[in-house]
Amino acid sequence: MPDSAAPNTTPGSTIACKQCGAILAFAPGTTLLTCQYCGFKMEIAQTGGAQIKEFDFDAALAQGQSSQLTSAAATITCDHCGAATSVRSDIVTDACPFCNSPIKNTQPKTESTISPHYLLPFGIDEPKARGAFRQWLKKLWLAPNDLKRNAAGKTFQGVYIPFWTYDSKVDTRYSGERGVDYYTTESYTATVNGRQVTRTRQVRHTRWSPASGGVANAFDDVLVAATTSLPKDKLDKLEPWDLPRCVPFDERYMAGFRSERYRIDLRQGFEIAKVKMQPEIDSTICRDIGGDHQRIHSRDSRYHDITFKHILLPIWVSAYAYKSRIFQFLVNARTAEVQGEWPYSVPKIVALVIAGLAVVGTVVYFYMRSQGYIP
């Protein structure tokens, strides 16, 4: 049975080095907290293959957030992009990891939120993320040279981004049409060597008939980003994530990193999950209809046995201002997959078009010359 209780954790706290008192940071790709000043290392105890639990969706909605953790965490809200991220209480000013705007720390706010159940620890460090980003920049042929030069030197901030995952069974009643192809022989006239000849060909037709029925689907770990601070299409392209490698939420993995508070709540997230489930449901309906072609006129889906998890996924984020616009770059901190937005260089595009026209013109010239149109 799914567990409806959230883990009792306190995000945003810091861990001091036992030798020198400095703040420890999690070392990506390891299970260690390290001190950059004295080299002290602390092992994060591993749970030894703990089973990943699912949490009851309907129970969480019925209880509201009264049974979930209410935590006081230092939260910075960016006035420019609206992102709300956690930060150490000793930091007064900082830069927003999502838009690079200057932001100022506030007093800790007590907010009722569903605590993360699991997270994927950072797997690659910032230098490796920057290296992957620079390789990615080299492939942007149409980006302005000054952007590529300046962006290559940008640093990245490690941020844990909130996500929901949903499991659900879906029963769908539908109505539509089944199309079955058949062929008829058709005569036509063609000109061959200056003479009119009669030939035949097969012409395809489709016979449509009503179809209706019911199908069942089961979905596992439908992933929904619970942030509005990063472009959805770029986040989707950072997939896949190795979700089976998630570990129970432990604030020690967050040492030295920022985390964003979710902006899309549990109910809103499931509505997005429904949209992501729809193509698979439609494919199942089409297979059930059969025939050569299918039309779906109506569908009524009932979702049940819904469970969820609140997880944090690691992303290296950088933002770059170019001609009054903010461009974001993202690196999957597990696979080094890079995604981002960039402006196009108008001179490069014009040069490319001119070069293309020149190639076409050259081909046309030699063709016409070979046909005797040009001496």
Contacts in CASP RR format, 6 or more apart in sequence:
PFRMAT RR
TARGET T0000
AUTHOR 0000-0000-0000
METHOD contacts of the structure
MODEL  1
MPDSAAPNTTPGSTIACKQCGAILAFAPGTTLLTCQYCGFKMEIAQTGGA
QIKEFDFDAALAQGQSSQLTSAAATITCDHCGAATSVRSDIVTDACPFCN
SPIKNTQPKTESTISPHYLLPFGIDEPKARGAFRQWLKKLWLAPNDLKRN
AAGKTFQGVYIPFWTYDSKVDTRYSGERGVDYYTTESYTATVNGRQVTRT
RQVRHTRWSPASGGVANAFDDVLVAATTSLPKDKLDKLEPWDLPRCVPFD
ERYMAGFRSERYRIDLRQGFEIAKVKMQPEIDSTICRDIGGDHQRIHSRD
SRYHDITFKHILLPIWVSAYAYKSRIFQFLVNARTAEVQGEWPYSVPKIV
ALVIAGLAVVGTVVYFYMRSQGYIP
1 56 0 8 1.000
2 53 0 8 1.000
2 54 0 8 1.000
2 55 0 8 1.000
2 56 0 8 1.000
2 307 0 8 1.000
3 53 0 8 1.000
3 54 0 8 1.000
3 55 0 8 1.000
3 56 0 8 1.000
4 55 0 8 1.000
4 56 0 8 1.000
4 59 0 8 1.000
4 60 0 8 1.000
4 63 0 8 1.000
4 67 0 8 1.000
5 55 0 8 1.000
5 67 0 8 1.000
6 55 0 8 1.000
6 67 0 8 1.000
6 68 0 8 1.000
6 69 0 8 1.000
6 114 0 8 1.000
6 115 0 8 1.000
6 117 0 8 1.000
6 310 0 8 1.000
7 69 0 8 1.000
7 115 0 8 1.000
7 116 0 8 1.000
7 117 0 8 1.000
7 248 0 8 1.000
7 249 0 8 1.000
8 69 0 8 1.000
8 115 0 8 1.000
9 69 0 8 1.000
9 71 0 8 1.000
9 115 0 8 1.000
9 116 0 8 1.000
9 249 0 8 1.000
9 250 0 8 1.000
9 251 0 8 1.000
10 71 0 8 1.000
10 73 0 8 1.000
10 251 0 8 1.000
11 71 0 8 1.000
11 73 0 8 1.000
11 86 0 8 1.000
11 115 0 8 1.000
11 116 0 8 1.000
11 251 0 8 1.000
11 254 0 8 1.000
11 259 0 8 1.000
12 73 0 8 1.000
12 74 0 8 1.000
12 86 0 8 1.000
12 88 0 8 1.000
12 251 0 8 1.000
12 254 0 8 1.000
12 259 0 8 1.000
13 251 0 8 1.000
14 23 0 8 1.000
14 24 0 8 1.000
14 88 0 8 1.000
14 89 0 8 1.000
14 90 0 8 1.000
14 255 0 8 1.000
15 23 0 8 1.000
15 24 0 8 1.000
15 33 0 8 1.000
15 42 0 8 1.000
15 252 0 8 1.000
15 255 0 8 1.000
16 22 0 8 1.000
16 23 0 8 1.000
16 24 0 8 1.000
17 23 0 8 1.000
17 24 0 8 1.000
17 35 0 8 1.000
17 37 0 8 1.000
17 38 0 8 1.000
17 40 0 8 1.000
18 40 0 8 1.000
18 42 0 8 1.000
19 35 0 8 1.000
19 38 0 8 1.000
19 39 0 8 1.000
19 40 0 8 1.000
20 35 0 8 1.000
20 37 0 8 1.000
20 38 0 8 1.000
20 40 0 8 1.000
21 35 0 8 1.000
22 35 0 8 1.000
22 36 0 8 1.000
22 37 0 8 1.000
22 38 0 8 1.000
23 88 0 8 1.000
23 255 0 8 1.000
23 256 0 8 1.000
24 33 0 8 1.000
24 34 0 8 1.000
24 35 0 8 1.000
24 40 0 8 1.000
24 42 0 8 1.000
24 255 0 8 1.000
25 33 0 8 1.000
25 34 0 8 1.000
25 35 0 8 1.000
25 36 0 8 1.000
25 255 0 8 1.000
25 256 0 8 1.000
25 257 0 8 1.000
26 32 0 8 1.000
26 33 0 8 1.000
26 34 0 8 1.000
26 44 0 8 1.000
26 121 0 8 1.000
26 122 0 8 1.000
26 252 0 8 1.000
26 253 0 8 1.000
26 254 0 8 1.000
26 255 0 8 1.000
26 256 0 8 1.000
26 257 0 8 1.000
27 33 0 8 1.000
27 34 0 8 1.000
27 125 0 8 1.000
28 121 0 8 1.000
28 122 0 8 1.000
28 123 0 8 1.000
28 124 0 8 1.000
28 125 0 8 1.000
28 314 0 8 1.000
28 333 0 8 1.000
29 121 0 8 1.000
29 122 0 8 1.000
29 123 0 8 1.000
29 124 0 8 1.000
29 125 0 8 1.000
31 43 0 8 1.000
31 44 0 8 1.000
31 46 0 8 1.000
31 121 0 8 1.000
32 41 0 8 1.000
32 42 0 8 1.000
32 43 0 8 1.000
32 44 0 8 1.000
33 41 0 8 1.000
33 42 0 8 1.000
33 44 0 8 1.000
33 252 0 8 1.000
33 255 0 8 1.000
34 40 0 8 1.000
34 41 0 8 1.000
34 42 0 8 1.000
35 41 0 8 1.000
44 250 0 8 1.000
44 252 0 8 1.000
44 253 0 8 1.000
46 247 0 8 1.000
47 247 0 8 1.000
47 248 0 8 1.000
50 247 0 8 1.000
50 248 0 8 1.000
52 118 0 8 1.000
52 244 0 8 1.000
52 246 0 8 1.000
52 309 0 8 1.000
53 117 0 8 1.000
53 309 0 8 1.000
54 167 0 8 1.000
54 307 0 8 1.000
54 308 0 8 1.000
54 309 0 8 1.000
55 117 0 8 1.000
55 307 0 8 1.000
55 308 0 8 1.000
55 309 0 8 1.000
55 310 0 8 1.000
56 306 0 8 1.000
56 307 0 8 1.000
57 166 0 8 1.000
57 266 0 8 1.000
57 270 0 8 1.000
57 306 0 8 1.000
57 307 0 8 1.000
57 308 0 8 1.000
58 306 0 8 1.000
60 68 0 8 1.000
60 114 0 8 1.000
60 266 0 8 1.000
60 308 0 8 1.000
61 266 0 8 1.000
61 267 0 8 1.000
65 112 0 8 1.000
65 113 0 8 1.000
65 114 0 8 1.000
66 112 0 8 1.000
68 112 0 8 1.000
68 113 0 8 1.000
68 114 0 8 1.000
68 115 0 8 1.000
69 113 0 8 1.000
69 114 0 8 1.000
69 115 0 8 1.000
70 110 0 8 1.000
70 111 0 8 1.000
70 112 0 8 1.000
70 113 0 8 1.000
71 110 0 8 1.000
71 111 0 8 1.000
71 113 0 8 1.000
71 115 0 8 1.000
72 108 0 8 1.000
72 109 0 8 1.000
72 110 0 8 1.000
73 86 0 8 1.000
73 108 0 8 1.000
73 109 0 8 1.000
73 111 0 8 1.000
74 86 0 8 1.000
74 87 0 8 1.000
74 88 0 8 1.000
74 89 0 8 1.000
74 91 0 8 1.000
74 105 0 8 1.000
74 106 0 8 1.000
74 107 0 8 1.000
74 108 0 8 1.000
75 84 0 8 1.000
75 85 0 8 1.000
75 86 0 8 1.000
75 87 0 8 1.000
75 106 0 8 1.000
75 108 0 8 1.000
75 109 0 8 1.000
75 111 0 8 1.000
75 261 0 8 1.000
76 84 0 8 1.000
76 85 0 8 1.000
76 86 0 8 1.000
76 87 0 8 1.000
76 94 0 8 1.000
76 96 0 8 1.000
76 103 0 8 1.000
76 104 0 8 1.000
76 105 0 8 1.000
76 106 0 8 1.000
77 83 0 8 1.000
77 84 0 8 1.000
77 103 0 8 1.000
77 106 0 8 1.000
78 84 0 8 1.000
78 85 0 8 1.000
78 96 0 8 1.000
78 98 0 8 1.000
78 99 0 8 1.000
78 101 0 8 1.000
78 103 0 8 1.000
79 101 0 8 1.000
79 103 0 8 1.000
80 96 0 8 1.000
80 99 0 8 1.000
80 101 0 8 1.000
81 96 0 8 1.000
81 98 0 8 1.000
81 99 0 8 1.000
81 101 0 8 1.000
81 229 0 8 1.000
81 326 0 8 1.000
82 229 0 8 1.000
83 96 0 8 1.000
83 97 0 8 1.000
83 98 0 8 1.000
83 99 0 8 1.000
83 227 0 8 1.000
83 229 0 8 1.000
83 260 0 8 1.000
84 260 0 8 1.000
84 261 0 8 1.000
84 263 0 8 1.000
85 96 0 8 1.000
85 97 0 8 1.000
85 159 0 8 1.000
85 258 0 8 1.000
85 259 0 8 1.000
85 260 0 8 1.000
85 261 0 8 1.000
86 258 0 8 1.000
86 259 0 8 1.000
86 260 0 8 1.000
86 261 0 8 1.000
87 94 0 8 1.000
87 105 0 8 1.000
87 258 0 8 1.000
89 105 0 8 1.000
89 108 0 8 1.000
91 105 0 8 1.000
92 104 0 8 1.000
92 105 0 8 1.000
93 102 0 8 1.000
93 103 0 8 1.000
93 104 0 8 1.000
93 105 0 8 1.000
94 102 0 8 1.000
94 103 0 8 1.000
94 105 0 8 1.000
95 101 0 8 1.000
95 102 0 8 1.000
95 103 0 8 1.000
95 157 0 8 1.000
96 102 0 8 1.000
96 103 0 8 1.000
96 319 0 8 1.000
97 157 0 8 1.000
97 158 0 8 1.000
97 159 0 8 1.000
97 258 0 8 1.000
97 317 0 8 1.000
97 319 0 8 1.000
98 159 0 8 1.000
98 229 0 8 1.000
98 230 0 8 1.000
98 317 0 8 1.000
98 319 0 8 1.000
98 328 0 8 1.000
99 319 0 8 1.000
99 326 0 8 1.000
99 328 0 8 1.000
100 318 0 8 1.000
100 319 0 8 1.000
100 320 0 8 1.000
100 321 0 8 1.000
100 326 0 8 1.000
111 261 0 8 1.000
113 261 0 8 1.000
113 262 0 8 1.000
114 262 0 8 1.000
114 266 0 8 1.000
114 310 0 8 1.000
115 249 0 8 1.000
115 310 0 8 1.000
116 162 0 8 1.000
116 249 0 8 1.000
116 310 0 8 1.000
116 311 0 8 1.000
116 312 0 8 1.000
117 248 0 8 1.000
117 249 0 8 1.000
117 309 0 8 1.000
117 310 0 8 1.000
117 311 0 8 1.000
118 246 0 8 1.000
118 247 0 8 1.000
118 248 0 8 1.000
118 249 0 8 1.000
118 309 0 8 1.000
118 310 0 8 1.000
118 311 0 8 1.000
118 312 0 8 1.000
119 160 0 8 1.000
119 246 0 8 1.000
119 247 0 8 1.000
119 249 0 8 1.000
119 250 0 8 1.000
119 253 0 8 1.000
119 254 0 8 1.000
119 311 0 8 1.000
119 312 0 8 1.000
119 313 0 8 1.000
119 314 0 8 1.000
120 241 0 8 1.000
120 242 0 8 1.000
120 243 0 8 1.000
120 245 0 8 1.000
120 246 0 8 1.000
120 247 0 8 1.000
120 311 0 8 1.000
120 312 0 8 1.000
120 313 0 8 1.000
120 314 0 8 1.000
120 334 0 8 1.000
121 247 0 8 1.000
121 253 0 8 1.000
121 314 0 8 1.000
122 158 0 8 1.000
122 253 0 8 1.000
122 257 0 8 1.000
122 314 0 8 1.000
122 333 0 8 1.000
122 334 0 8 1.000
123 314 0 8 1.000
123 333 0 8 1.000
123 334 0 8 1.000
124 132 0 8 1.000
124 316 0 8 1.000
124 331 0 8 1.000
124 333 0 8 1.000
124 334 0 8 1.000
124 336 0 8 1.000
126 155 0 8 1.000
126 156 0 8 1.000
126 158 0 8 1.000
126 316 0 8 1.000
128 336 0 8 1.000
129 156 0 8 1.000
129 316 0 8 1.000
129 331 0 8 1.000
129 333 0 8 1.000
129 336 0 8 1.000
130 153 0 8 1.000
130 155 0 8 1.000
130 156 0 8 1.000
132 331 0 8 1.000
132 336 0 8 1.000
132 337 0 8 1.000
132 338 0 8 1.000
133 152 0 8 1.000
133 156 0 8 1.000
133 318 0 8 1.000
133 329 0 8 1.000
133 331 0 8 1.000
133 338 0 8 1.000
134 152 0 8 1.000
135 338 0 8 1.000
136 338 0 8 1.000
137 143 0 8 1.000
137 148 0 8 1.000
137 151 0 8 1.000
137 152 0 8 1.000
138 148 0 8 1.000
140 148 0 8 1.000
140 342 0 8 1.000
141 348 0 8 1.000
142 344 0 8 1.000
142 345 0 8 1.000
142 348 0 8 1.000
142 349 0 8 1.000
142 352 0 8 1.000
143 342 0 8 1.000
143 343 0 8 1.000
143 344 0 8 1.000
143 345 0 8 1.000
144 322 0 8 1.000
144 343 0 8 1.000
144 344 0 8 1.000
144 345 0 8 1.000
144 348 0 8 1.000
145 345 0 8 1.000
147 320 0 8 1.000
147 322 0 8 1.000
147 327 0 8 1.000
147 342 0 8 1.000
147 343 0 8 1.000
150 320 0 8 1.000
151 318 0 8 1.000
151 320 0 8 1.000
151 327 0 8 1.000
151 329 0 8 1.000
154 318 0 8 1.000
154 320 0 8 1.000
154 329 0 8 1.000
155 318 0 8 1.000
156 316 0 8 1.000
156 317 0 8 1.000
156 318 0 8 1.000
156 329 0 8 1.000
156 331 0 8 1.000
157 258 0 8 1.000
157 316 0 8 1.000
157 317 0 8 1.000
157 318 0 8 1.000
158 257 0 8 1.000
158 258 0 8 1.000
158 314 0 8 1.000
158 315 0 8 1.000
158 316 0 8 1.000
158 317 0 8 1.000
158 333 0 8 1.000
159 257 0 8 1.000
159 258 0 8 1.000
159 259 0 8 1.000
159 260 0 8 1.000
159 314 0 8 1.000
159 315 0 8 1.000
159 316 0 8 1.000
159 317 0 8 1.000
160 254 0 8 1.000
160 257 0 8 1.000
160 258 0 8 1.000
160 259 0 8 1.000
160 260 0 8 1.000
160 312 0 8 1.000
160 313 0 8 1.000
160 314 0 8 1.000
160 315 0 8 1.000
161 225 0 8 1.000
161 226 0 8 1.000
161 227 0 8 1.000
161 230 0 8 1.000
161 235 0 8 1.000
161 260 0 8 1.000
161 312 0 8 1.000
161 313 0 8 1.000
161 314 0 8 1.000
161 315 0 8 1.000
162 225 0 8 1.000
162 226 0 8 1.000
162 227 0 8 1.000
162 259 0 8 1.000
162 260 0 8 1.000
162 261 0 8 1.000
162 262 0 8 1.000
162 310 0 8 1.000
162 311 0 8 1.000
162 312 0 8 1.000
163 223 0 8 1.000
163 224 0 8 1.000
163 225 0 8 1.000
163 226 0 8 1.000
163 310 0 8 1.000
163 311 0 8 1.000
163 312 0 8 1.000
163 313 0 8 1.000
164 223 0 8 1.000
164 224 0 8 1.000
164 226 0 8 1.000
164 262 0 8 1.000
164 264 0 8 1.000
164 266 0 8 1.000
164 269 0 8 1.000
164 270 0 8 1.000
164 273 0 8 1.000
164 308 0 8 1.000
164 309 0 8 1.000
164 310 0 8 1.000
164 311 0 8 1.000
165 221 0 8 1.000
165 222 0 8 1.000
165 223 0 8 1.000
165 224 0 8 1.000
165 243 0 8 1.000
165 308 0 8 1.000
165 309 0 8 1.000
165 311 0 8 1.000
166 219 0 8 1.000
166 221 0 8 1.000
166 222 0 8 1.000
166 224 0 8 1.000
166 269 0 8 1.000
166 270 0 8 1.000
166 273 0 8 1.000
166 306 0 8 1.000
166 307 0 8 1.000
166 308 0 8 1.000
167 218 0 8 1.000
167 219 0 8 1.000
167 220 0 8 1.000
167 221 0 8 1.000
167 222 0 8 1.000
167 305 0 8 1.000
167 306 0 8 1.000
167 307 0 8 1.000
167 308 0 8 1.000
168 218 0 8 1.000
168 219 0 8 1.000
168 222 0 8 1.000
168 273 0 8 1.000
168 277 0 8 1.000
168 303 0 8 1.000
168 304 0 8 1.000
168 305 0 8 1.000
168 306 0 8 1.000
168 307 0 8 1.000
169 216 0 8 1.000
169 217 0 8 1.000
169 218 0 8 1.000
169 219 0 8 1.000
169 303 0 8 1.000
169 304 0 8 1.000
169 305 0 8 1.000
170 216 0 8 1.000
170 217 0 8 1.000
170 218 0 8 1.000
170 219 0 8 1.000
170 277 0 8 1.000
170 281 0 8 1.000
170 301 0 8 1.000
170 302 0 8 1.000
170 303 0 8 1.000
170 304 0 8 1.000
171 214 0 8 1.000
171 215 0 8 1.000
171 216 0 8 1.000
171 301 0 8 1.000
171 302 0 8 1.000
171 304 0 8 1.000
172 214 0 8 1.000
172 215 0 8 1.000
172 216 0 8 1.000
172 217 0 8 1.000
172 281 0 8 1.000
172 284 0 8 1.000
172 285 0 8 1.000
172 299 0 8 1.000
172 300 0 8 1.000
172 301 0 8 1.000
172 302 0 8 1.000
173 212 0 8 1.000
173 213 0 8 1.000
173 214 0 8 1.000
173 299 0 8 1.000
173 300 0 8 1.000
174 212 0 8 1.000
174 213 0 8 1.000
174 214 0 8 1.000
174 215 0 8 1.000
174 285 0 8 1.000
174 288 0 8 1.000
174 296 0 8 1.000
174 297 0 8 1.000
174 298 0 8 1.000
174 299 0 8 1.000
174 300 0 8 1.000
175 210 0 8 1.000
175 211 0 8 1.000
175 212 0 8 1.000
175 213 0 8 1.000
175 296 0 8 1.000
175 297 0 8 1.000
175 298 0 8 1.000
176 210 0 8 1.000
176 211 0 8 1.000
176 212 0 8 1.000
176 289 0 8 1.000
176 294 0 8 1.000
176 295 0 8 1.000
176 296 0 8 1.000
176 297 0 8 1.000
176 298 0 8 1.000
177 208 0 8 1.000
177 209 0 8 1.000
177 210 0 8 1.000
177 211 0 8 1.000
177 289 0 8 1.000
177 294 0 8 1.000
177 295 0 8 1.000
177 297 0 8 1.000
178 208 0 8 1.000
178 209 0 8 1.000
178 210 0 8 1.000
178 211 0 8 1.000
178 289 0 8 1.000
178 290 0 8 1.000
178 291 0 8 1.000
178 293 0 8 1.000
178 294 0 8 1.000
179 206 0 8 1.000
179 207 0 8 1.000
179 208 0 8 1.000
179 209 0 8 1.000
179 291 0 8 1.000
179 292 0 8 1.000
179 293 0 8 1.000
179 294 0 8 1.000
179 295 0 8 1.000
180 206 0 8 1.000
180 207 0 8 1.000
180 209 0 8 1.000
180 291 0 8 1.000
180 292 0 8 1.000
181 204 0 8 1.000
181 205 0 8 1.000
181 206 0 8 1.000
181 207 0 8 1.000
181 292 0 8 1.000
181 293 0 8 1.000
182 204 0 8 1.000
182 205 0 8 1.000
182 206 0 8 1.000
182 207 0 8 1.000
183 202 0 8 1.000
183 203 0 8 1.000
183 204 0 8 1.000
183 205 0 8 1.000
184 202 0 8 1.000
184 203 0 8 1.000
184 205 0 8 1.000
185 200 0 8 1.000
185 201 0 8 1.000
185 202 0 8 1.000
185 203 0 8 1.000
186 200 0 8 1.000
186 201 0 8 1.000
186 202 0 8 1.000
186 203 0 8 1.000
187 198 0 8 1.000
187 199 0 8 1.000
187 200 0 8 1.000
188 198 0 8 1.000
188 199 0 8 1.000
188 200 0 8 1.000
188 201 0 8 1.000
189 196 0 8 1.000
189 197 0 8 1.000
189 198 0 8 1.000
189 199 0 8 1.000
190 196 0 8 1.000
190 197 0 8 1.000
190 199 0 8 1.000
191 197 0 8 1.000
206 292 0 8 1.000
206 293 0 8 1.000
208 295 0 8 1.000
211 289 0 8 1.000
211 290 0 8 1.000
211 294 0 8 1.000
213 288 0 8 1.000
214 285 0 8 1.000
214 288 0 8 1.000
215 281 0 8 1.000
215 284 0 8 1.000
215 285 0 8 1.000
215 288 0 8 1.000
217 277 0 8 1.000
217 280 0 8 1.000
217 281 0 8 1.000
217 284 0 8 1.000
219 273 0 8 1.000
219 277 0 8 1.000
219 280 0 8 1.000
221 243 0 8 1.000
222 273 0 8 1.000
222 276 0 8 1.000
222 277 0 8 1.000
223 239 0 8 1.000
223 241 0 8 1.000
223 243 0 8 1.000
224 264 0 8 1.000
224 269 0 8 1.000
224 270 0 8 1.000
224 272 0 8 1.000
224 273 0 8 1.000
224 276 0 8 1.000
225 232 0 8 1.000
225 235 0 8 1.000
225 264 0 8 1.000
226 262 0 8 1.000
226 263 0 8 1.000
226 264 0 8 1.000
226 265 0 8 1.000
226 269 0 8 1.000
226 310 0 8 1.000
227 235 0 8 1.000
227 260 0 8 1.000
227 262 0 8 1.000
227 263 0 8 1.000
227 264 0 8 1.000
228 263 0 8 1.000
228 264 0 8 1.000
229 260 0 8 1.000
229 263 0 8 1.000
230 315 0 8 1.000
230 317 0 8 1.000
230 328 0 8 1.000
230 330 0 8 1.000
231 328 0 8 1.000
231 340 0 8 1.000
231 341 0 8 1.000
234 328 0 8 1.000
234 330 0 8 1.000
234 339 0 8 1.000
234 340 0 8 1.000
234 341 0 8 1.000
235 330 0 8 1.000
235 339 0 8 1.000
237 337 0 8 1.000
237 339 0 8 1.000
238 315 0 8 1.000
238 330 0 8 1.000
238 332 0 8 1.000
238 335 0 8 1.000
238 337 0 8 1.000
238 339 0 8 1.000
240 335 0 8 1.000
241 313 0 8 1.000
241 332 0 8 1.000
241 334 0 8 1.000
242 334 0 8 1.000
243 311 0 8 1.000
246 311 0 8 1.000
247 253 0 8 1.000
249 312 0 8 1.000
254 312 0 8 1.000
257 314 0 8 1.000
259 312 0 8 1.000
262 310 0 8 1.000
264 272 0 8 1.000
266 308 0 8 1.000
266 310 0 8 1.000
270 306 0 8 1.000
270 308 0 8 1.000
274 301 0 8 1.000
274 303 0 8 1.000
281 299 0 8 1.000
281 301 0 8 1.000
282 296 0 8 1.000
282 299 0 8 1.000
285 294 0 8 1.000
285 296 0 8 1.000
285 299 0 8 1.000
286 294 0 8 1.000
286 296 0 8 1.000
289 296 0 8 1.000
314 333 0 8 1.000
314 334 0 8 1.000
315 330 0 8 1.000
315 331 0 8 1.000
315 332 0 8 1.000
315 333 0 8 1.000
316 330 0 8 1.000
316 331 0 8 1.000
316 333 0 8 1.000
317 328 0 8 1.000
317 329 0 8 1.000
317 330 0 8 1.000
317 331 0 8 1.000
318 328 0 8 1.000
318 329 0 8 1.000
319 326 0 8 1.000
319 327 0 8 1.000
319 328 0 8 1.000
319 329 0 8 1.000
320 326 0 8 1.000
320 327 0 8 1.000
320 328 0 8 1.000
320 329 0 8 1.000
321 327 0 8 1.000
322 343 0 8 1.000
323 343 0 8 1.000
325 343 0 8 1.000
327 340 0 8 1.000
327 341 0 8 1.000
327 342 0 8 1.000
327 343 0 8 1.000
328 340 0 8 1.000
328 341 0 8 1.000
329 338 0 8 1.000
329 339 0 8 1.000
329 340 0 8 1.000
329 341 0 8 1.000
330 338 0 8 1.000
330 339 0 8 1.000
330 340 0 8 1.000
331 337 0 8 1.000
331 338 0 8 1.000
332 338 0 8 1.000
365 374 0 8 1.000
368 374 0 8 1.000
END
